[in-house]
């Protein structure tokens, strides 16, 4: 996590295969559900349907 000096911005830099919710607590509470962000690709967003292990393996192989 890297705060950006002089702004209200923090950069989180780590790999993720699916959208998640980010929460920050301190003087105030802020929460962002990345699944609701319009600027992220649909393939990164999660659905209510769970993938099987075979589905996940196929997706991982397609990335190689």
N, CA, C, O and CB atoms as a CASP TS submission, in Angstrom:
PFRMAT TS
TARGET T0000
AUTHOR 0000-0000-0000
METHOD Language model
MODEL 1
PARENT N/A
ATOM      1  N   UNK     1       0.850  -1.165   0.000  1.00  0.00           N
ATOM      2  CA  UNK     1       0.000   0.000   0.000  1.00  0.00           C
ATOM      3  C   UNK     1       0.897   1.230   0.000  1.00  0.00           C
ATOM      4  O   UNK     1       1.790   1.361   0.837  1.00  0.00           O
ATOM      5  CB  UNK     1      -0.968  -0.003   1.218  1.00  0.00           C
ATOM      6  N   UNK     2       0.650   2.123  -0.944  1.00  0.00           N
ATOM      7  CA  UNK     2       1.467   3.328  -1.075  1.00  0.00           C
ATOM      8  C   UNK     2       0.586   4.573  -1.113  1.00  0.00           C
ATOM      9  O   UNK     2      -0.110   4.807  -2.101  1.00  0.00           O
ATOM     10  CB  UNK     2       2.340   3.254  -2.340  1.00  0.00           C
ATOM     11  N   UNK     3       0.608   5.378  -0.041  1.00  0.00           N
ATOM     12  CA  UNK     3      -0.138   6.632  -0.079  1.00  0.00           C
ATOM     13  C   UNK     3       0.498   7.602  -1.069  1.00  0.00           C
ATOM     14  O   UNK     3       1.723   7.647  -1.188  1.00  0.00           O
ATOM     15  CB  UNK     3      -0.203   7.264   1.322  1.00  0.00           C
ATOM     16  N   UNK     4      -0.313   8.372  -1.775  1.00  0.00           N
ATOM     17  CA  UNK     4       0.174   9.377  -2.703  1.00  0.00           C
ATOM     18  C   UNK     4       0.172  10.712  -1.969  1.00  0.00           C
ATOM     19  O   UNK     4      -0.883  11.220  -1.591  1.00  0.00           O
ATOM     20  CB  UNK     4      -0.699   9.433  -4.006  1.00  0.00           C
ATOM     21  N   UNK     5       1.358  11.275  -1.771  1.00  0.00           N
ATOM     22  CA  UNK     5       1.518  12.506  -0.992  1.00  0.00           C
ATOM     23  C   UNK     5       0.635  13.636  -1.520  1.00  0.00           C
ATOM     24  O   UNK     5       0.553  13.864  -2.727  1.00  0.00           O
ATOM     25  CB  UNK     5       2.978  12.945  -1.003  1.00  0.00           C
ATOM     26  N   UNK     6      -0.021  14.337  -0.599  1.00  0.00           N
ATOM     27  CA  UNK     6      -0.827  15.500  -0.948  1.00  0.00           C
ATOM     28  C   UNK     6      -2.184  15.177  -1.545  1.00  0.00           C
ATOM     29  O   UNK     6      -2.882  16.079  -2.008  1.00  0.00           O
ATOM     30  CB  UNK     6      -0.081  16.340  -1.896  1.00  0.00           C
ATOM     31  N   UNK     7      -2.574  13.904  -1.544  1.00  0.00           N
ATOM     32  CA  UNK     7      -3.876  13.523  -2.103  1.00  0.00           C
ATOM     33  C   UNK     7      -4.582  12.591  -1.125  1.00  0.00           C
ATOM     34  O   UNK     7      -4.018  12.193  -0.105  1.00  0.00           O
ATOM     35  CB  UNK     7      -3.713  12.837  -3.500  1.00  0.00           C
ATOM     36  N   UNK     8      -5.790  12.261  -1.444  1.00  0.00           N
ATOM     37  CA  UNK     8      -6.538  11.262  -0.676  1.00  0.00           C
ATOM     38  C   UNK     8      -6.500   9.925  -1.407  1.00  0.00           C
ATOM     39  O   UNK     8      -7.496   9.202  -1.436  1.00  0.00           O
ATOM     40  CB  UNK     8      -8.006  11.719  -0.449  1.00  0.00           C
ATOM     41  N   UNK     9      -5.354   9.597  -1.996  1.00  0.00           N
ATOM     42  CA  UNK     9      -5.211   8.407  -2.830  1.00  0.00           C
ATOM     43  C   UNK     9      -4.212   7.441  -2.222  1.00  0.00           C
ATOM     44  O   UNK     9      -3.161   7.839  -1.720  1.00  0.00           O
ATOM     45  CB  UNK     9      -4.779   8.790  -4.244  1.00  0.00           C
ATOM     46  N   UNK    10      -4.559   6.177  -2.276  1.00  0.00           N
ATOM     47  CA  UNK    10      -3.653   5.106  -1.867  1.00  0.00           C
ATOM     48  C   UNK    10      -3.604   4.103  -3.021  1.00  0.00           C
ATOM     49  O   UNK    10      -4.644   3.734  -3.568  1.00  0.00           O
ATOM     50  CB  UNK    10      -4.123   4.419  -0.512  1.00  0.00           C
ATOM     51  N   UNK    11      -2.421   3.670  -3.384  1.00  0.00           N
ATOM     52  CA  UNK    11      -2.268   2.697  -4.455  1.00  0.00           C
ATOM     53  C   UNK    11      -1.994   1.330  -3.849  1.00  0.00           C
ATOM     54  O   UNK    11      -1.028   1.147  -3.109  1.00  0.00           O
ATOM     55  CB  UNK    11      -1.131   3.108  -5.425  1.00  0.00           C
ATOM     56  N   UNK    12      -2.864   0.364  -4.174  1.00  0.00           N
ATOM     57  CA  UNK    12      -2.668  -1.024  -3.777  1.00  0.00           C
ATOM     58  C   UNK    12      -2.136  -1.750  -5.001  1.00  0.00           C
ATOM     59  O   UNK    12      -2.778  -1.749  -6.051  1.00  0.00           O
ATOM     60  CB  UNK    12      -4.002  -1.683  -3.236  1.00  0.00           C
ATOM     61  N   UNK    13      -0.977  -2.365  -4.878  1.00  0.00           N
ATOM     62  CA  UNK    13      -0.347  -2.998  -6.029  1.00  0.00           C
ATOM     63  C   UNK    13      -0.057  -4.456  -5.717  1.00  0.00           C
ATOM     64  O   UNK    13       0.961  -4.785  -5.109  1.00  0.00           O
ATOM     65  CB  UNK    13       0.946  -2.261  -6.422  1.00  0.00           C
ATOM     66  N   UNK    14      -0.979  -5.334  -6.147  1.00  0.00           N
ATOM     67  CA  UNK    14      -0.788  -6.769  -5.984  1.00  0.00           C
ATOM     68  C   UNK    14      -1.673  -7.478  -6.997  1.00  0.00           C
ATOM     69  O   UNK    14      -2.683  -6.926  -7.433  1.00  0.00           O
ATOM     70  CB  UNK    14      -1.115  -7.229  -4.526  1.00  0.00           C
ATOM     71  N   UNK    15      -1.304  -8.693  -7.372  1.00  0.00           N
ATOM     72  CA  UNK    15      -2.113  -9.416  -8.359  1.00  0.00           C
ATOM     73  C   UNK    15      -3.442  -9.888  -7.768  1.00  0.00           C
ATOM     74  O   UNK    15      -3.522 -10.259  -6.597  1.00  0.00           O
ATOM     75  CB  UNK    15      -1.334 -10.613  -8.902  1.00  0.00           C
ATOM     76  N   UNK    16      -4.461  -9.865  -8.591  1.00  0.00           N
ATOM     77  CA  UNK    16      -5.778 -10.371  -8.196  1.00  0.00           C
ATOM     78  C   UNK    16      -6.441 -10.953  -9.433  1.00  0.00           C
ATOM     79  O   UNK    16      -6.249 -10.443 -10.536  1.00  0.00           O
ATOM     80  CB  UNK    16      -6.665  -9.243  -7.554  1.00  0.00           C
ATOM     81  N   UNK    17      -7.211 -12.003  -9.262  1.00  0.00           N
ATOM     82  CA  UNK    17      -7.881 -12.612 -10.402  1.00  0.00           C
ATOM     83  C   UNK    17      -9.353 -12.244 -10.461  1.00  0.00           C
ATOM     84  O   UNK    17     -10.038 -12.570 -11.430  1.00  0.00           O
ATOM     85  CB  UNK    17      -7.732 -14.112 -10.350  1.00  0.00           C
ATOM     86  N   UNK    18      -9.846 -11.560  -9.424  1.00  0.00           N
ATOM     87  CA  UNK    18     -11.265 -11.219  -9.382  1.00  0.00           C
ATOM     88  C   UNK    18     -11.456  -9.967  -8.545  1.00  0.00           C
ATOM     89  O   UNK    18     -10.667  -9.690  -7.641  1.00  0.00           O
ATOM     90  CB  UNK    18     -12.104 -12.389  -8.812  1.00  0.00           C
ATOM     91  N   UNK    19     -12.503  -9.211  -8.846  1.00  0.00           N
ATOM     92  CA  UNK    19     -12.821  -8.001  -8.097  1.00  0.00           C
ATOM     93  C   UNK    19     -13.098  -8.328  -6.634  1.00  0.00           C
ATOM     94  O   UNK    19     -13.472  -9.454  -6.306  1.00  0.00           O
ATOM     95  CB  UNK    19     -14.026  -7.288  -8.718  1.00  0.00           C
ATOM     96  N   UNK    20     -12.917  -7.369  -5.779  1.00  0.00           N
ATOM     97  CA  UNK    20     -13.123  -7.540  -4.348  1.00  0.00           C
ATOM     98  C   UNK    20     -13.503  -6.191  -3.759  1.00  0.00           C
ATOM     99  O   UNK    20     -13.522  -5.190  -4.476  1.00  0.00           O
ATOM    100  CB  UNK    20     -11.850  -8.119  -3.654  1.00  0.00           C
ATOM    101  N   UNK    21     -13.801  -6.148  -2.491  1.00  0.00           N
ATOM    102  CA  UNK    21     -14.140  -4.896  -1.818  1.00  0.00           C
ATOM    103  C   UNK    21     -12.939  -4.411  -1.024  1.00  0.00           C
ATOM    104  O   UNK    21     -12.309  -5.179  -0.297  1.00  0.00           O
ATOM    105  CB  UNK    21     -15.371  -5.076  -0.893  1.00  0.00           C
ATOM    106  N   UNK    22     -12.629  -3.125  -1.170  1.00  0.00           N
ATOM    107  CA  UNK    22     -11.535  -2.493  -0.443  1.00  0.00           C
ATOM    108  C   UNK    22     -12.146  -1.582   0.605  1.00  0.00           C
ATOM    109  O   UNK    22     -13.027  -0.780   0.296  1.00  0.00           O
ATOM    110  CB  UNK    22     -10.584  -1.699  -1.404  1.00  0.00           C
ATOM    111  N   UNK    23     -11.690  -1.699   1.827  1.00  0.00           N
ATOM    112  CA  UNK    23     -12.186  -0.842   2.895  1.00  0.00           C
ATOM    113  C   UNK    23     -11.047  -0.164   3.630  1.00  0.00           C
ATOM    114  O   UNK    23      -9.987  -0.756   3.835  1.00  0.00           O
ATOM    115  CB  UNK    23     -13.030  -1.643   3.870  1.00  0.00           C
ATOM    116  N   UNK    24     -11.268   1.070   4.023  1.00  0.00           N
ATOM    117  CA  UNK    24     -10.274   1.834   4.777  1.00  0.00           C
ATOM    118  C   UNK    24     -10.986   2.445   5.984  1.00  0.00           C
ATOM    119  O   UNK    24     -12.055   3.039   5.843  1.00  0.00           O
ATOM    120  CB  UNK    24      -9.594   2.949   3.883  1.00  0.00           C
ATOM    121  N   UNK    25     -10.403   2.302   7.144  1.00  0.00           N
ATOM    122  CA  UNK    25     -10.983   2.890   8.350  1.00  0.00           C
ATOM    123  C   UNK    25      -9.919   3.727   9.049  1.00  0.00           C
ATOM    124  O   UNK    25      -8.737   3.384   9.032  1.00  0.00           O
ATOM    125  CB  UNK    25     -11.540   1.787   9.304  1.00  0.00           C
ATOM    126  N   UNK    26     -10.325   4.769   9.632  1.00  0.00           N
ATOM    127  CA  UNK    26      -9.433   5.673  10.351  1.00  0.00           C
ATOM    128  C   UNK    26     -10.296   6.789  10.900  1.00  0.00           C
ATOM    129  O   UNK    26     -11.237   6.532  11.651  1.00  0.00           O
ATOM    130  CB  UNK    26      -8.281   6.230   9.427  1.00  0.00           C
ATOM    131  N   UNK    27      -9.988   8.035  10.536  1.00  0.00           N
ATOM    132  CA  UNK    27     -10.828   9.162  10.914  1.00  0.00           C
ATOM    133  C   UNK    27     -12.203   9.063  10.277  1.00  0.00           C
ATOM    134  O   UNK    27     -13.190   9.564  10.816  1.00  0.00           O
ATOM    135  CB  UNK    27     -10.165  10.471  10.521  1.00  0.00           C
ATOM    136  N   UNK    28     -12.257   8.407   9.117  1.00  0.00           N
ATOM    137  CA  UNK    28     -13.527   8.135   8.441  1.00  0.00           C
ATOM    138  C   UNK    28     -13.440   6.744   7.822  1.00  0.00           C
ATOM    139  O   UNK    28     -12.369   6.140   7.780  1.00  0.00           O
ATOM    140  CB  UNK    28     -13.845   9.225   7.348  1.00  0.00           C
ATOM    141  N   UNK    29     -14.555   6.250   7.352  1.00  0.00           N
ATOM    142  CA  UNK    29     -14.593   4.912   6.764  1.00  0.00           C
ATOM    143  C   UNK    29     -14.915   5.058   5.283  1.00  0.00           C
ATOM    144  O   UNK    29     -15.822   5.801   4.907  1.00  0.00           O
ATOM    145  CB  UNK    29     -15.644   3.995   7.486  1.00  0.00           C
ATOM    146  N   UNK    30     -14.175   4.353   4.456  1.00  0.00           N
ATOM    147  CA  UNK    30     -14.394   4.395   3.013  1.00  0.00           C
ATOM    148  C   UNK    30     -14.349   2.976   2.478  1.00  0.00           C
ATOM    149  O   UNK    30     -13.458   2.203   2.832  1.00  0.00           O
ATOM    150  CB  UNK    30     -13.336   5.292   2.303  1.00  0.00           C
ATOM    151  N   UNK    31     -15.303   2.631   1.630  1.00  0.00           N
ATOM    152  CA  UNK    31     -15.363   1.285   1.074  1.00  0.00           C
ATOM    153  C   UNK    31     -15.684   1.366  -0.411  1.00  0.00           C
ATOM    154  O   UNK    31     -16.556   2.130  -0.826  1.00  0.00           O
ATOM    155  CB  UNK    31     -16.415   0.423   1.817  1.00  0.00           C
ATOM    156  N   UNK    32     -14.973   0.571  -1.210  1.00  0.00           N
ATOM    157  CA  UNK    32     -15.207   0.518  -2.651  1.00  0.00           C
ATOM    158  C   UNK    32     -15.353  -0.939  -3.059  1.00  0.00           C
ATOM    159  O   UNK    32     -14.485  -1.762  -2.768  1.00  0.00           O
ATOM    160  CB  UNK    32     -14.051   1.209  -3.442  1.00  0.00           C
ATOM    161  N   UNK    33     -16.459  -1.257  -3.739  1.00  0.00           N
ATOM    162  CA  UNK    33     -16.654  -2.592  -4.309  1.00  0.00           C
ATOM    163  C   UNK    33     -16.170  -2.516  -5.751  1.00  0.00           C
ATOM    164  O   UNK    33     -16.823  -1.905  -6.596  1.00  0.00           O
ATOM    165  CB  UNK    33     -18.175  -3.065  -4.222  1.00  0.00           C
ATOM    166  N   UNK    34     -15.020  -3.137  -6.035  1.00  0.00           N
ATOM    167  CA  UNK    34     -14.447  -3.056  -7.372  1.00  0.00           C
ATOM    168  C   UNK    34     -15.346  -3.682  -8.422  1.00  0.00           C
ATOM    169  O   UNK    34     -15.231  -3.354  -9.603  1.00  0.00           O
ATOM    170  CB  UNK    34     -13.099  -3.721  -7.397  1.00  0.00           C
ATOM    171  N   UNK    35     -16.226  -4.564  -8.024  1.00  0.00           N
ATOM    172  CA  UNK    35     -17.145  -5.178  -8.973  1.00  0.00           C
ATOM    173  C   UNK    35     -18.116  -4.149  -9.555  1.00  0.00           C
ATOM    174  O   UNK    35     -18.681  -4.373 -10.625  1.00  0.00           O
ATOM    175  CB  UNK    35     -17.920  -6.308  -8.298  1.00  0.00           C
ATOM    176  N   UNK    36     -18.313  -3.035  -8.868  1.00  0.00           N
ATOM    177  CA  UNK    36     -19.238  -2.004  -9.325  1.00  0.00           C
ATOM    178  C   UNK    36     -18.566  -0.889 -10.109  1.00  0.00           C
ATOM    179  O   UNK    36     -19.243   0.030 -10.570  1.00  0.00           O
ATOM    180  CB  UNK    36     -19.953  -1.421  -8.157  1.00  0.00           C
ATOM    181  N   UNK    37     -17.252  -0.949 -10.269  1.00  0.00           N
ATOM    182  CA  UNK    37     -16.527   0.097 -10.998  1.00  0.00           C
ATOM    183  C   UNK    37     -16.691  -0.115 -12.502  1.00  0.00           C
ATOM    184  O   UNK    37     -16.383  -1.198 -12.999  1.00  0.00           O
ATOM    185  CB  UNK    37     -15.020   0.101 -10.609  1.00  0.00           C
ATOM    186  N   UNK    38     -17.167   0.889 -13.238  1.00  0.00           N
ATOM    187  CA  UNK    38     -17.410   0.711 -14.671  1.00  0.00           C
ATOM    188  C   UNK    38     -16.134   0.628 -15.508  1.00  0.00           C
ATOM    189  O   UNK    38     -16.178   0.128 -16.632  1.00  0.00           O
ATOM    190  CB  UNK    38     -18.254   1.840 -15.177  1.00  0.00           C
ATOM    191  N   UNK    39     -15.004   1.101 -14.991  1.00  0.00           N
ATOM    192  CA  UNK    39     -13.778   1.147 -15.787  1.00  0.00           C
ATOM    193  C   UNK    39     -12.943  -0.136 -15.710  1.00  0.00           C
ATOM    194  O   UNK    39     -11.835  -0.169 -16.245  1.00  0.00           O
ATOM    195  CB  UNK    39     -12.942   2.308 -15.341  1.00  0.00           C
ATOM    196  N   UNK    40     -13.435  -1.174 -15.071  1.00  0.00           N
ATOM    197  CA  UNK    40     -12.711  -2.441 -14.996  1.00  0.00           C
ATOM    198  C   UNK    40     -13.299  -3.421 -16.010  1.00  0.00           C
ATOM    199  O   UNK    40     -14.501  -3.397 -16.273  1.00  0.00           O
ATOM    200  CB  UNK    40     -12.772  -3.033 -13.557  1.00  0.00           C
ATOM    201  N   UNK    41     -12.455  -4.282 -16.579  1.00  0.00           N
ATOM    202  CA  UNK    41     -12.962  -5.226 -17.585  1.00  0.00           C
ATOM    203  C   UNK    41     -13.950  -6.227 -16.991  1.00  0.00           C
ATOM    204  O   UNK    41     -13.829  -6.623 -15.831  1.00  0.00           O
ATOM    205  CB  UNK    41     -11.802  -5.976 -18.229  1.00  0.00           C
ATOM    206  N   UNK    42     -14.922  -6.626 -17.798  1.00  0.00           N
ATOM    207  CA  UNK    42     -15.947  -7.565 -17.337  1.00  0.00           C
ATOM    208  C   UNK    42     -15.341  -8.887 -16.874  1.00  0.00           C
ATOM    209  O   UNK    42     -15.852  -9.487 -15.928  1.00  0.00           O
ATOM    210  CB  UNK    42     -16.958  -7.823 -18.447  1.00  0.00           C
ATOM    211  N   UNK    43     -14.281  -9.353 -17.501  1.00  0.00           N
ATOM    212  CA  UNK    43     -13.651 -10.606 -17.109  1.00  0.00           C
ATOM    213  C   UNK    43     -13.076 -10.581 -15.710  1.00  0.00           C
ATOM    214  O   UNK    43     -12.865 -11.636 -15.111  1.00  0.00           O
ATOM    215  CB  UNK    43     -12.577 -10.949 -18.073  1.00  0.00           C
ATOM    216  N   UNK    44     -12.814  -9.384 -15.169  1.00  0.00           N
ATOM    217  CA  UNK    44     -12.276  -9.235 -13.821  1.00  0.00           C
ATOM    218  C   UNK    44     -13.387  -9.244 -12.779  1.00  0.00           C
ATOM    219  O   UNK    44     -13.148  -9.538 -11.608  1.00  0.00           O
ATOM    220  CB  UNK    44     -11.468  -7.946 -13.712  1.00  0.00           C
ATOM    221  N   UNK    45     -14.591  -8.923 -13.207  1.00  0.00           N
ATOM    222  CA  UNK    45     -15.716  -8.837 -12.279  1.00  0.00           C
ATOM    223  C   UNK    45     -16.249 -10.225 -11.954  1.00  0.00           C
ATOM    224  O   UNK    45     -16.248 -11.117 -12.802  1.00  0.00           O
ATOM    225  CB  UNK    45     -16.833  -7.963 -12.864  1.00  0.00           C
ATOM    226  N   UNK    46     -16.700 -10.395 -10.730  1.00  0.00           N
ATOM    227  CA  UNK    46     -17.219 -11.695 -10.323  1.00  0.00           C
ATOM    228  C   UNK    46     -18.713 -11.792 -10.610  1.00  0.00           C
ATOM    229  O   UNK    46     -19.396 -10.790 -10.817  1.00  0.00           O
ATOM    230  CB  UNK    46     -16.946 -11.940  -8.835  1.00  0.00           C
ATOM    231  N   UNK    47     -19.187 -13.011 -10.614  1.00  0.00           N
ATOM    232  CA  UNK    47     -20.617 -13.277 -10.788  1.00  0.00           C
ATOM    233  C   UNK    47     -21.080 -14.081  -9.582  1.00  0.00           C
ATOM    234  O   UNK    47     -20.270 -14.487  -8.749  1.00  0.00           O
ATOM    235  CB  UNK    47     -20.911 -14.045 -12.137  1.00  0.00           C
ATOM    236  N   UNK    48     -22.363 -14.305  -9.494  1.00  0.00           N
ATOM    237  CA  UNK    48     -22.894 -15.100  -8.395  1.00  0.00           C
ATOM    238  C   UNK    48     -22.692 -16.594  -8.622  1.00  0.00           C
ATOM    239  O   UNK    48     -22.940 -17.398  -7.723  1.00  0.00           O
ATOM    240  CB  UNK    48     -24.367 -14.803  -8.203  1.00  0.00           C
ATOM    241  N   UNK    49     -22.245 -16.970  -9.817  1.00  0.00           N
ATOM    242  CA  UNK    49     -22.032 -18.368 -10.149  1.00  0.00           C
ATOM    243  C   UNK    49     -20.600 -18.759  -9.791  1.00  0.00           C
ATOM    244  O   UNK    49     -19.644 -18.113 -10.219  1.00  0.00           O
ATOM    245  CB  UNK    49     -22.318 -18.629 -11.650  1.00  0.00           C
ATOM    246  N   UNK    50     -20.466 -19.812  -9.010  1.00  0.00           N
ATOM    247  CA  UNK    50     -19.134 -20.281  -8.661  1.00  0.00           C
ATOM    248  C   UNK    50     -18.554 -21.111  -9.796  1.00  0.00           C
ATOM    249  O   UNK    50     -19.265 -21.892 -10.429  1.00  0.00           O
ATOM    250  CB  UNK    50     -19.169 -21.099  -7.363  1.00  0.00           C
ATOM    251  N   UNK    51     -17.259 -20.940 -10.052  1.00  0.00           N
ATOM    252  CA  UNK    51     -16.582 -21.726 -11.067  1.00  0.00           C
ATOM    253  C   UNK    51     -16.144 -23.060 -10.478  1.00  0.00           C
ATOM    254  O   UNK    51     -15.858 -23.166  -9.286  1.00  0.00           O
ATOM    255  CB  UNK    51     -15.375 -20.961 -11.636  1.00  0.00           C
ATOM    256  N   UNK    52     -16.100 -24.060 -11.323  1.00  0.00           N
ATOM    257  CA  UNK    52     -15.552 -25.345 -10.887  1.00  0.00           C
ATOM    258  C   UNK    52     -14.034 -25.265 -10.978  1.00  0.00           C
ATOM    259  O   UNK    52     -13.497 -24.351 -11.605  1.00  0.00           O
ATOM    260  CB  UNK    52     -16.109 -26.532 -11.752  1.00  0.00           C
ATOM    261  N   UNK    53     -13.350 -26.197 -10.370  1.00  0.00           N
ATOM    262  CA  UNK    53     -11.892 -26.216 -10.449  1.00  0.00           C
ATOM    263  C   UNK    53     -11.442 -26.405 -11.893  1.00  0.00           C
ATOM    264  O   UNK    53     -10.408 -25.864 -12.286  1.00  0.00           O
ATOM    265  CB  UNK    53     -11.314 -27.330  -9.557  1.00  0.00           C
ATOM    266  N   UNK    54     -12.195 -27.160 -12.691  1.00  0.00           N
ATOM    267  CA  UNK    54     -11.861 -27.334 -14.108  1.00  0.00           C
ATOM    268  C   UNK    54     -11.981 -26.007 -14.870  1.00  0.00           C
ATOM    269  O   UNK    54     -11.148 -25.701 -15.722  1.00  0.00           O
ATOM    270  CB  UNK    54     -12.780 -28.397 -14.746  1.00  0.00           C
ATOM    271  N   UNK    55     -13.014 -25.228 -14.561  1.00  0.00           N
ATOM    272  CA  UNK    55     -13.169 -23.914 -15.191  1.00  0.00           C
ATOM    273  C   UNK    55     -11.977 -23.020 -14.856  1.00  0.00           C
ATOM    274  O   UNK    55     -11.438 -22.342 -15.731  1.00  0.00           O
ATOM    275  CB  UNK    55     -14.485 -23.243 -14.736  1.00  0.00           C
ATOM    276  N   UNK    56     -11.577 -23.023 -13.612  1.00  0.00           N
ATOM    277  CA  UNK    56     -10.449 -22.197 -13.179  1.00  0.00           C
ATOM    278  C   UNK    56      -9.168 -22.640 -13.860  1.00  0.00           C
ATOM    279  O   UNK    56      -8.390 -21.805 -14.324  1.00  0.00           O
ATOM    280  CB  UNK    56     -10.285 -22.258 -11.658  1.00  0.00           C
ATOM    281  N   UNK    57      -8.937 -23.952 -13.926  1.00  0.00           N
ATOM    282  CA  UNK    57      -7.738 -24.465 -14.594  1.00  0.00           C
ATOM    283  C   UNK    57      -7.713 -24.079 -16.063  1.00  0.00           C
ATOM    284  O   UNK    57      -6.657 -23.730 -16.589  1.00  0.00           O
ATOM    285  CB  UNK    57      -7.658 -25.981 -14.457  1.00  0.00           C
ATOM    286  N   UNK    58      -8.863 -24.137 -16.737  1.00  0.00           N
ATOM    287  CA  UNK    58      -8.932 -23.727 -18.150  1.00  0.00           C
ATOM    288  C   UNK    58      -8.591 -22.248 -18.312  1.00  0.00           C
ATOM    289  O   UNK    58      -7.873 -21.869 -19.237  1.00  0.00           O
ATOM    290  CB  UNK    58     -10.334 -24.006 -18.724  1.00  0.00           C
ATOM    291  N   UNK    59      -9.106 -21.423 -17.417  1.00  0.00           N
ATOM    292  CA  UNK    59      -8.810 -19.985 -17.496  1.00  0.00           C
ATOM    293  C   UNK    59      -7.338 -19.715 -17.245  1.00  0.00           C
ATOM    294  O   UNK    59      -6.738 -18.872 -17.912  1.00  0.00           O
ATOM    295  CB  UNK    59      -9.661 -19.202 -16.489  1.00  0.00           C
ATOM    296  N   UNK    60      -6.746 -20.428 -16.282  1.00  0.00           N
ATOM    297  CA  UNK    60      -5.321 -20.258 -16.002  1.00  0.00           C
ATOM    298  C   UNK    60      -4.473 -20.701 -17.186  1.00  0.00           C
ATOM    299  O   UNK    60      -3.492 -20.038 -17.524  1.00  0.00           O
ATOM    300  CB  UNK    60      -4.926 -21.043 -14.751  1.00  0.00           C
ATOM    301  N   UNK    61      -4.833 -21.805 -17.815  1.00  0.00           N
ATOM    302  CA  UNK    61      -4.084 -22.278 -18.990  1.00  0.00           C
ATOM    303  C   UNK    61      -4.184 -21.285 -20.142  1.00  0.00           C
ATOM    304  O   UNK    61      -3.223 -21.103 -20.888  1.00  0.00           O
ATOM    305  CB  UNK    61      -4.602 -23.655 -19.440  1.00  0.00           C
ATOM    306  N   UNK    62      -5.335 -20.644 -20.290  1.00  0.00           N
ATOM    307  CA  UNK    62      -5.517 -19.662 -21.360  1.00  0.00           C
ATOM    308  C   UNK    62      -4.631 -18.440 -21.152  1.00  0.00           C
ATOM    309  O   UNK    62      -4.294 -17.757 -22.120  1.00  0.00           O
ATOM    310  CB  UNK    62      -6.980 -19.234 -21.443  1.00  0.00           C
ATOM    311  N   UNK    63      -4.251 -18.153 -19.926  1.00  0.00           N
ATOM    312  CA  UNK    63      -3.397 -16.999 -19.630  1.00  0.00           C
ATOM    313  C   UNK    63      -1.927 -17.258 -19.958  1.00  0.00           C
ATOM    314  O   UNK    63      -1.150 -16.315 -20.110  1.00  0.00           O
ATOM    315  CB  UNK    63      -3.531 -16.619 -18.168  1.00  0.00           C
ATOM    316  N   UNK    64      -1.548 -18.515 -20.064  1.00  0.00           N
ATOM    317  CA  UNK    64      -0.136 -18.842 -20.308  1.00  0.00           C
ATOM    318  C   UNK    64       0.255 -18.657 -21.745  1.00  0.00           C
ATOM    319  O   UNK    64       1.409 -18.891 -22.106  1.00  0.00           O
ATOM    320  CB  UNK    64       0.153 -20.256 -19.896  1.00  0.00           C
TER
END
